[in-house]
């Protein structure tokens, strides 16, 4: 590991994903038959940790998991991936998180989550991990854990030299104290506009890119540095507030099989490349290519590509990383 390299710390959720692959989504009150069932390990935090470690970063995962069969499978899998699981908390009272997911024939998904132990991760437990948080190179947090715990994580991280990343999903009201303590926020397009509304900012006008730019500028003014809005198969838009610059990153065209975990793949790889001292543009291009590979595979953690696969696709597509 070179001097500029450091480790990635991901704090968040781990779930067992129970997936049904169906021709179509059922309407309310309707039963759709003929689907196939598969069980995968998931959870936004754990997915991002797998994406990070597979793309070459030393990675620590912190979360709360039940003392049950699903929990044992989660920890066993993360450990096998090479992720540091020593800082995971176990809850004897709560079940491990479970997600029920329906995926249609276009690879789109509907998800319902029973968070279980994920929602029992406390600020007091986070304080016990202050040193490893402050000394990380990149930190990623999502919102499948309590908001007061998220506040504590970023309070601690702001005392170190950490690249602080928030993935505001699933979106809920975000206190301004959090936004002032983070460097990069990564919503999808819908989350960006809902966040804008939750923050009670002035009305948005325009369409498409112009609307994204206005929302990004106004959110930047609340204390962030960079807003990256993911656009699915269209790629993403980076808004660098310090330079008042917007950068479009397109995604390779692929046939999507399963989009579950694609956003997590993007974020985990981004954090991994930033931990290696890469520029934001280069890190985002790696992350975009990685996500384009993940959507061609079933499952969340299983779909995360390895560094050599990402680099091979970059080479084959002759992508300019600068």
C-alpha positions as CSV (number, residue, x, y, z in Angstrom):
1,X,0.0,0.0,0.0
2,X,1.5,3.3,-1.0
3,X,1.5,6.4,1.2
4,X,-1.4,8.0,-0.5
5,X,-3.5,4.8,-0.3
6,X,-5.8,4.1,2.7
7,X,-8.6,2.0,3.7
8,X,-12.3,2.3,3.0
9,X,-14.8,2.1,5.8
10,X,-18.4,1.3,5.0
11,X,-21.0,1.8,7.8
12,X,-24.5,0.6,7.1
13,X,-26.8,-2.3,6.5
14,X,-26.5,-6.0,5.7
15,X,-29.6,-7.9,4.6
16,X,-30.6,-11.3,3.2
17,X,-32.2,-10.7,-0.2
18,X,-35.1,-13.0,-1.1
19,X,-35.6,-12.4,-4.8
20,X,-38.4,-13.5,-7.2
21,X,-37.6,-13.1,-10.9
22,X,-41.0,-12.5,-12.5
23,X,-42.3,-11.6,-16.0
24,X,-44.0,-8.5,-14.6
25,X,-44.8,-6.8,-11.3
26,X,-48.1,-7.7,-9.6
27,X,-50.7,-4.9,-9.3
28,X,-52.2,-4.4,-5.8
29,X,-54.3,-7.4,-4.9
30,X,-53.0,-9.4,-7.9
31,X,-51.0,-12.7,-7.7
32,X,-48.4,-13.3,-10.4
33,X,-47.1,-16.8,-10.8
34,X,-44.4,-18.5,-12.8
35,X,-41.4,-16.6,-11.3
36,X,-38.2,-18.2,-10.0
37,X,-36.8,-17.7,-6.5
38,X,-33.2,-17.0,-5.5
39,X,-31.6,-16.1,-2.2
40,X,-28.7,-13.6,-2.1
41,X,-26.8,-11.7,0.4
42,X,-27.4,-7.9,0.2
43,X,-28.0,-4.7,2.1
44,X,-26.7,-1.4,0.8
45,X,-23.7,-1.3,3.2
46,X,-22.6,-4.8,2.7
47,X,-23.0,-4.6,-1.1
48,X,-20.9,-1.4,-1.2
49,X,-18.2,-3.2,1.0
50,X,-18.0,-6.1,-1.5
51,X,-17.8,-3.7,-4.4
52,X,-15.0,-1.8,-2.6
53,X,-12.9,-4.8,-1.7
54,X,-13.3,-6.5,-5.1
55,X,-12.1,-3.3,-6.9
56,X,-8.9,-3.3,-4.9
57,X,-9.4,-1.4,-1.6
58,X,-8.7,-2.6,1.9
59,X,-12.2,-2.4,3.3
60,X,-13.8,-2.4,6.8
61,X,-17.5,-3.0,7.3
62,X,-19.4,-1.8,10.4
63,X,-23.0,-2.7,10.9
64,X,-25.4,-4.6,13.3
65,X,-26.4,-8.1,12.5
66,X,-28.7,-10.6,14.4
67,X,-27.5,-13.7,16.0
68,X,-29.3,-16.0,13.6
69,X,-28.7,-18.2,10.5
70,X,-28.9,-15.3,8.1
71,X,-26.4,-13.3,10.3
72,X,-23.9,-16.2,10.3
73,X,-24.1,-16.4,6.5
74,X,-23.6,-12.6,6.1
75,X,-20.5,-12.5,8.3
76,X,-19.1,-15.7,6.7
77,X,-19.5,-14.2,3.2
78,X,-18.1,-10.8,4.0
79,X,-15.1,-12.4,5.7
80,X,-14.5,-14.7,2.7
81,X,-14.5,-11.6,0.4
82,X,-11.6,-10.3,2.4
83,X,-13.6,-7.6,4.2
84,X,-12.6,-6.8,7.8
85,X,-15.6,-7.8,9.9
86,X,-14.1,-7.4,13.3
87,X,-16.1,-4.3,14.0
88,X,-19.6,-5.7,13.3
89,X,-22.0,-5.6,16.2
90,X,-24.3,-8.6,17.0
91,X,-27.8,-8.2,18.4
92,X,-29.3,-11.1,20.3
93,X,-32.7,-9.5,20.4
94,X,-33.3,-8.6,16.8
95,X,-33.4,-10.6,13.6
96,X,-30.9,-9.8,10.8
97,X,-32.2,-7.5,8.0
98,X,-34.3,-9.1,5.3
99,X,-35.3,-7.7,1.9
100,X,-38.1,-9.0,-0.4
101,X,-37.3,-8.1,-4.0
102,X,-39.3,-8.6,-7.2
103,X,-37.3,-8.3,-10.5
104,X,-39.2,-8.0,-13.8
105,X,-38.1,-9.1,-17.2
106,X,-36.5,-5.8,-17.9
107,X,-34.3,-6.1,-14.8
108,X,-36.2,-3.4,-12.9
109,X,-37.0,-4.1,-9.2
110,X,-39.4,-3.4,-6.4
111,X,-38.0,-3.8,-2.8
112,X,-39.5,-4.1,0.7
113,X,-37.1,-4.2,3.6
114,X,-37.5,-5.4,7.2
115,X,-34.4,-3.8,8.7
116,X,-34.2,-5.7,12.0
117,X,-30.8,-5.3,13.7
118,X,-29.7,-2.7,11.1
119,X,-31.9,-0.1,12.9
120,X,-30.4,-0.9,16.3
121,X,-26.9,0.4,15.5
122,X,-26.5,3.2,18.1
123,X,-24.4,6.4,18.3
124,X,-22.8,5.0,21.5
125,X,-21.6,1.9,19.5
126,X,-20.2,4.2,16.8
127,X,-18.2,6.2,19.4
128,X,-16.4,2.9,20.2
129,X,-15.1,2.9,16.6
130,X,-14.0,6.6,16.5
131,X,-10.4,5.9,15.8
132,X,-10.9,3.6,12.8
133,X,-13.5,6.1,11.4
134,X,-11.2,9.1,11.7
135,X,-8.2,7.3,10.2
136,X,-10.0,6.0,7.1
137,X,-9.2,7.4,3.6
138,X,-12.8,7.1,2.4
139,X,-16.1,6.7,4.4
140,X,-19.4,5.7,3.0
141,X,-22.7,5.8,4.8
142,X,-26.2,5.0,3.6
143,X,-29.6,5.6,5.3
144,X,-30.7,2.0,6.3
145,X,-29.4,2.8,9.8
146,X,-30.8,5.4,12.4
147,X,-30.4,9.0,11.6
148,X,-28.9,9.8,15.0
149,X,-26.3,7.2,14.3
150,X,-25.5,8.8,10.9
151,X,-25.1,12.2,12.6
152,X,-22.6,10.7,15.0
153,X,-20.6,9.0,12.3
154,X,-20.1,12.2,10.3
155,X,-19.3,14.2,13.5
156,X,-16.5,11.8,14.2
157,X,-15.3,11.6,10.6
158,X,-15.1,15.4,10.4
159,X,-12.4,15.3,13.0
160,X,-10.1,13.3,10.7
161,X,-8.9,13.7,7.1
162,X,-11.5,11.4,5.6
163,X,-13.4,11.6,2.3
164,X,-16.9,11.6,3.6
165,X,-19.6,10.2,1.3
166,X,-23.3,9.9,1.9
167,X,-25.6,7.8,-0.2
168,X,-29.1,9.2,0.7
169,X,-31.0,6.0,0.2
170,X,-33.6,5.1,1.2
171,X,-34.2,8.8,1.4
172,X,-35.6,10.4,4.6
173,X,-35.3,13.9,6.0
174,X,-31.6,14.9,6.4
175,X,-30.5,17.4,9.1
176,X,-28.4,20.2,7.8
177,X,-25.8,19.2,10.4
178,X,-25.1,16.1,8.3
179,X,-24.8,17.9,5.0
180,X,-22.3,20.3,6.5
181,X,-20.1,17.4,7.6
182,X,-19.9,15.5,4.3
183,X,-17.9,16.0,1.1
184,X,-19.8,14.0,-1.5
185,X,-23.5,13.1,-1.8
186,X,-24.6,10.5,-4.3
187,X,-28.4,10.4,-4.9
188,X,-30.1,9.1,-8.0
189,X,-32.2,11.6,-10.0
190,X,-35.4,11.0,-8.1
191,X,-33.6,11.2,-4.7
192,X,-32.0,14.5,-5.8
193,X,-35.3,16.1,-6.4
194,X,-37.0,14.7,-3.3
195,X,-34.0,15.8,-1.2
196,X,-34.3,19.2,-2.7
197,X,-38.0,19.3,-1.6
198,X,-37.2,17.9,1.9
199,X,-34.7,20.7,2.4
200,X,-37.4,23.2,1.5
201,X,-35.2,24.9,-1.1
202,X,-36.7,27.3,-3.6
203,X,-38.8,25.9,-6.5
204,X,-37.0,24.1,-9.3
205,X,-37.5,25.1,-12.9
206,X,-36.3,23.8,-16.3
207,X,-35.9,20.2,-17.5
208,X,-33.3,17.5,-17.5
209,X,-29.8,18.6,-17.1
210,X,-30.7,22.2,-16.2
211,X,-32.9,21.0,-13.4
212,X,-30.2,18.7,-12.0
213,X,-27.7,21.6,-12.2
214,X,-30.0,24.0,-10.3
215,X,-30.8,21.4,-7.6
216,X,-27.1,20.5,-7.3
217,X,-26.0,24.1,-7.0
218,X,-28.6,24.9,-4.3
219,X,-27.7,21.7,-2.3
220,X,-23.9,22.5,-2.7
221,X,-24.6,25.9,-1.0
222,X,-25.6,24.0,2.2
223,X,-22.0,22.9,2.8
224,X,-21.1,20.1,0.4
225,X,-18.3,19.9,-2.1
226,X,-19.5,17.5,-4.8
227,X,-22.9,16.1,-5.8
228,X,-23.0,13.1,-8.1
229,X,-26.4,12.3,-9.5
230,X,-26.7,8.8,-10.9
231,X,-29.0,8.3,-14.0
232,X,-29.1,4.6,-14.4
233,X,-28.3,3.5,-17.9
234,X,-27.6,7.1,-18.9
235,X,-24.6,7.3,-16.6
236,X,-24.3,10.2,-14.1
237,X,-23.7,13.9,-13.6
238,X,-21.0,15.3,-11.4
239,X,-21.4,18.8,-10.0
240,X,-18.1,20.1,-8.5
241,X,-19.3,23.1,-6.5
242,X,-15.9,24.5,-5.7
243,X,-15.2,24.8,-9.5
244,X,-18.9,25.5,-10.4
245,X,-18.4,22.8,-13.0
246,X,-20.8,20.1,-14.3
247,X,-19.4,16.9,-15.9
248,X,-21.4,14.3,-17.8
249,X,-20.2,10.7,-17.6
250,X,-22.0,8.3,-20.0
251,X,-22.5,4.6,-19.2
252,X,-21.6,1.7,-21.6
253,X,-24.7,0.2,-23.3
254,X,-25.5,-3.2,-21.9
255,X,-28.5,-5.6,-21.6
256,X,-29.6,-5.3,-18.0
257,X,-30.6,-8.6,-16.3
258,X,-30.9,-7.4,-12.7
259,X,-30.4,-3.8,-11.5
260,X,-30.4,-4.7,-7.8
261,X,-27.2,-3.4,-6.2
262,X,-26.0,-1.4,-9.3
263,X,-26.0,1.8,-7.4
264,X,-24.2,0.2,-4.5
265,X,-21.6,-1.1,-6.9
266,X,-21.1,2.4,-8.3
267,X,-20.6,3.8,-4.8
268,X,-18.3,1.1,-3.5
269,X,-16.0,1.3,-6.5
270,X,-16.0,5.1,-6.3
271,X,-14.9,5.0,-2.6
272,X,-12.3,2.4,-3.5
273,X,-10.7,4.5,-6.2
274,X,-10.8,7.6,-4.1
275,X,-9.0,5.7,-1.4
276,X,-6.2,5.2,-3.9
277,X,-5.8,9.0,-4.4
278,X,-7.6,9.0,-7.8
279,X,-9.4,12.1,-9.1
280,X,-13.1,12.3,-8.8
281,X,-13.6,12.0,-12.6
282,X,-11.4,8.9,-12.9
283,X,-13.0,7.3,-9.9
284,X,-16.5,8.0,-11.3
285,X,-15.6,6.5,-14.7
286,X,-14.3,3.3,-13.0
287,X,-17.5,3.2,-10.9
288,X,-19.8,3.7,-14.0
289,X,-18.1,0.9,-15.9
290,X,-18.3,-1.4,-12.8
291,X,-22.0,-0.8,-12.5
292,X,-22.5,-1.5,-16.2
293,X,-21.0,-5.0,-15.5
294,X,-23.0,-5.6,-12.4
295,X,-26.4,-5.1,-14.1
296,X,-25.6,-8.0,-16.5
297,X,-25.5,-10.4,-13.6
298,X,-28.1,-11.7,-11.0
299,X,-27.9,-10.9,-7.3
300,X,-26.4,-7.9,-5.5
301,X,-23.1,-9.0,-4.0
302,X,-22.6,-11.8,-6.5
303,X,-22.8,-9.3,-9.3
304,X,-20.0,-7.0,-8.1
305,X,-17.0,-7.1,-10.6
306,X,-13.4,-7.5,-9.7
307,X,-10.8,-4.9,-10.6
308,X,-9.3,-6.8,-13.5
309,X,-12.8,-7.1,-15.1
310,X,-13.4,-3.4,-14.7
311,X,-10.0,-2.5,-16.2
312,X,-10.5,-5.0,-19.1
313,X,-13.8,-3.4,-20.0
314,X,-12.2,0.1,-19.8
315,X,-9.5,-1.1,-22.1
316,X,-11.8,-2.8,-24.6
317,X,-14.1,0.3,-24.7
318,X,-11.1,2.6,-25.0
319,X,-12.4,4.8,-22.3
320,X,-10.4,8.0,-21.6
321,X,-10.1,8.1,-17.8
322,X,-9.0,11.7,-17.7
